[in-house]
Amino acid sequence: MPVIAYQSLNSNASTNHGVASSNSQHFTKIAHNKIAQGGERWMLAMPTAEGVAPNIPIHGPAQLIASAKQGHHKDTNYSNASFLQLIEGKARQTHQHLIRSLGPCSLLVYGEMDGNHSDWQSMGQHAGELVGATSSGKACNSFSVHAANNSQHTLVASGMGWVAVRSQGIMALFVHVPNDVAKERGKTLRFYSDIRTQVLQATGGGVIDLIMGDTNQPRSGYTQEIVTQAMGIQFSELHKDKLIQPEDAYQRSFGGTNSTGTQKYDIALHNTETVKVENMVYLSQCTEIIGTSGSEAAAITDHMGIGVKVVKV
């Protein structure tokens, strides 16, 4: 029963795929300012320990912290090295939250990160070994695949806005659907139909069991309808509630997974004929920082992450 997770960064359209393309981008600032409204303590920061494998449980209670003030990114002006440390810390937080809610993470995939770029090499120590990375030109069109044991996972195929990975017998598709595709039903249907064909024809390919990522869907239920039609198999969305309470949030919910908390772009779907999902969680855009008054929460991306525990039927 692998635990599989996905997290998008907020990267720009640069052909330079280093940390600079992801450092405090426009929508990350919007996400932080939205989350920071109110000032109450809400984020659960788990204990972490650098120098050990990220999927090793670190025992101890969570710390309940408030957001850094609105305008944090503008006021702080992170260097690329400092921002990378935040992303590394978020990776370790992700592992610790998943361990407690779903079990040790088998596969952690990042959208909008090119793990082949030298700037991101250290992520192997914090997210898991690099299984592989793909890019179709721009930083925002990249994927980086990490795992606790990379011998159990294989990149099967990839294209503009997607990568397919076989993970412990599960065929998982990770997507970042381009906005111009997501807005038109015909284009979205063609997007997923083409993926189905390419994955089926690829060496080591097969039927897709799980779909996760940033769909940019115009409304809830849209992607489930399109994917079911494109794949010729019933897919079901795992989270159907109107409100989203991230696993790292205490008594706080949001109306969406995007930077303004209004749209549920980030979802997970499963093939009802081939797999069942034991559980699913969302994770917020934030990680722990050390501010002037102690630990605080700061957004390091614009979209929430997703974790699922899945089993073949």
N, C-alpha and C positions, 0 to 999 in steps of 0.2 A: 504494500500500500504506500506508494511514494507520496511525499508531500512536495508539491510543485508551486512555485511562487513567481510572480511577475511584478516588476516595478518600472514605470517610465521615468526617465529624467526629463527635464525641460531643456532641450538643446536647440540651437539655431540651425540655419541652413548653410553654415560654413562648410567648406571642403576641408578645413582643418578640424580633425576629430578629437582634439585634445580637450582638457578640462575647461579651457577658456570658452568653448562653445556651449558649456552647461552652467557656467558660473553666474549665479544670481540673475537669471534671465527674466524677461518682462513678466511672464505669467507666474513664475515662482514668486516674484514680489507681490503680485496680486493675491496669490494663494495665501502668502503669509499675512498680509494686511487683513484679509477676510477672516482668517482663523484667529488673529490677535484681537479682534473686536471683543470687548467685554473685560478682558484681563483676568478672568478666573483661572484657577489651577485645574487642568484637565488632562494633560498628557502623562501617560505612565512610562517613565524611563527605566528600562531594565538594567541591571548590573551587567557589565561586559568586561572582558579581559583581553587586551591585545597580547599577542605572542602565543596564543593557543588557537587551535582550529575553531572557526566561527560556529560550527555546529555542535560544539561541546557545551552542555548546560552549565551556566554560571549561576550558582545558588545565591539567593538573597531576595529581599522584597523590592518591588518597584518603587520608584520615587515619583510622587505626584507634583508636577511642575506646571507653571503658567507659561504663556507665550512671551517671547521677547516683544517689545513694544512695536506698534505699527511704524513702518518706515525703517525697520531694522536693517534690511539689506542695503538700502541707500546710505544709511548712516555708517554702517560697518565697512563697506567696500572691501570685501574679502579678496585676498590674493588667491591665485589659482591653487597654490599649495594648501592654503587654509581651507578652501572650499572642498578640495579633495578629501581632506581629513573629515569633514562633515559627512560626505557621502560614504566614506569608509565606516564611520561611526553608525550611520543609518543602516548599513549592511549588517553590522553586528547586532543592532537593535532588532532588525527584521528576523534574524535567526533566533534570537532569544524569545521573541514573542511567538514565533511559529512553534518552537519547542514546547512552550507551555500550552498552546491552544490546539495544535495539530500533531506535533511530534517533530523530530529532527528533519530539517529541510533537505530533500534529495537534489532538487534542481532549482536554481534561482536565475531568472532571465531578466536582463535589463533592456528596455527599449531606449533608443536615442543615446546609446553608449557603444562606442567601437572599442571593444576590449583588446584589439590588436594594436591600438595606438600606445606608444610608450608611456604616455601620461597615465594610463589606466592599469599599468602592469601590477601595481600594488594591490589592486582589488582582489587578486587571487588569495591574498592573505586574510581578507575580511569578508568576502562574499562566497568564497570557494574556488577551487581550481578552475582555470579557464578551459572549458570544453572547446570553445571556438567562438568566432565573432564574424558578423557579416555586415556589409554596407553597400548601399546602391548609390553612393556619391556624396550625400550630405550627412552631416553629423546627426540630424534628426531622423534620418532613415537607416540608422544602424541598430544592431542588436549584439548583446554580449551575453554568452551562456556560461554559467558557473555551476559547479557541483562539488559536493563533498568527496565523491569518488568519480572522476571523469571517465573511467573505463565502463561505467554502466549507462552512459548517455552518448548519443550520436547525432550530429547534425545531418539531417536527411536531405533537405532542400531549402532554398530561400529565394526571395525575389523582392521587388519593391513593396515595402510595408509588411513583410512577413518572414518568419523562419519556422521550419518544422523540425522538431527534435524527438527522437525516440528515447524515452526515459523509462528504464526498467519495465519494458513491455508496453508502455503507454505512448501512443502517437500524439504528441502535443503540438499544437499550432499557436504561435505567438504573433500577434498582429499590432500594427500601428497603421490604421486605415487612413490614407490621405483624405483631407477634408473634401476635396472636389469629388472624390469617389463616394464618400459616405453620404453626401447630400443627394445623390441621384440613385434611385432604386435600381435602375438598369446597370449602372456602373458597379454598384455594390454587389449585385448578383453575379456579374462577370468576374469581379475580383475573387470571390470565393469559389466560383466554378473553375476558374483557371488554376487556383491553388489545389483544389481537389484533384484535377487531372495531373498536375505536376508531381504531387506527393504520391499518388498511386503509381506513377510511372518511374519514380526515382528508385535507385538501388536502396534496398532496405526500407522502402516506403510501405504504404498500406492505408487502411481506412483511418481517418482522423477520429480520435477519441475525445479530445479536449481542446477547447479554443479559449485563449485568454489574451487580454490586452486592451489597448486603447482603440475603441471602435469608432469614435467620433459620431456615434449614431444620433440621428435627429430626435429620437424619442425612445422611451423604454419599450422593449419588445421587438424593435425593428430588426436588430441583428439576428435574434432567434428566428424570426420569420424568414429572413433572407437565407441564412445558413441552412435551415431545414430544406428549403427549396433547392439551393445550390448543391447540397450534398446528397439529396435524395434519401435522407435519413433524419428521423426526428431528433433535434437537439433541444435541450432544455436549459434555461438560464437558472443559475444556482441561487441568486439573490433576487427575491421578488418584492421585498419590502420597499415602501416609498422612502423611508429614512434609512440612513447608513450610520451605524455606530462602529467606528474603527476599533480594532482589538487593542490598540494602544491609547484609547481615549476612555476616560472615566466619566460616565454620566453626561456624555455629549454626543450629539448626532448631527448629521449633515444631510442636505437634500440632494447631494450629488457628489461625484468623485472628482470633478474638475476644479479649476482654480477659484471659481466663484461659488462652488458648492451647490450648483443648480442643475447640472446635467450628469446623468449616470453614463459616462463614456466608457469607463473601465469595468469590464464584466468578465465572467467566466461562463462558458457553455459546455455541456457534456453530451456526448452521443448516448442516448438512452438505451441503445441496443448493445453497446459494448462495454460501458463502464457505469459505475455508480460512484457518487461522491459522498464520503463519510461526513465531511464538514467543510466549511468555507469561512474565511475571514477577510476583512479589509484592514489595511494599515494606512495611517495618515501620511501626509506629505512631510511630516516634521521629524526632526531628530533633536537630541539633547546638545545644547551648547553651554559653555560656561560664560555667563554674562557678569555684569558689574555687581549684581545682587545674588550671584550663585547660579544654579542650574536653571536654564530656560529652554523653551521649545522654539525652534526656528524651522521654517519650511526650506527644504533643499530641492524641491521640485514642485510641479503644479498639479500632478494627478496622484490619487491614492494607489497603493499597491494591493495585490490580491494574493491569497494563499489558499490552496485546496489540498485535501487529502482524498486520493482517488484509488479505486480498485477495479480490476477487470471483473466482468460478470461472465 
